[in-house]
Amino acid sequence: MAATYIQGAKPWSTIYEDFRDALEDRGVAVTEQRDEATAVLKIMESKSRTDVLTVDISGKVQELLLVHMIRFKLTAKGQQVLLDEQTVTAKRDFVFNKNDILAKERESSFIRRELQRDVVNLAMLRIMTAGGESP
């Protein structure tokens, strides 16, 4: 994994940036040229969703569940599988206050961003373990 190419995410996307930063923090060079790579991290899916957990007596939302999931796999040059397809999910409850919508929207955005970082870190634990390195 000395030089890793990240496939399936745009270089300016936050998921790409999070994986790039996590890899570089662990001493792995990230390349934008696939033919220079010794490994390919393929991000097959990255998505967020919001589920309603509770409503009040009038049917207004009180509590939400924010979820972020990624699906990825790692291959070496020549298509040798280093880590089979993996799915990592992070969830967080979120209390919704209908009287403070703008603040709750900012808080929700912040939590979504943190959930994405959490799933990237969980994915990195699996990647480093598969590579025989300690996280």
Buried (B, 14 or more C-beta within 10 A) or exposed (E): BEBBBBBBBEEEBBBBBBBBEBBEEBEBBBBEEEEEBBBBBBBEEBEEEBEEBEEEEEEEBBBBBBBBBBBBBBBBBEEEEBBEEBEBEBBBEBEBEEEEEEEBEEBBEEBBEEBBBBBBBBBBEBBBEBBEEEE
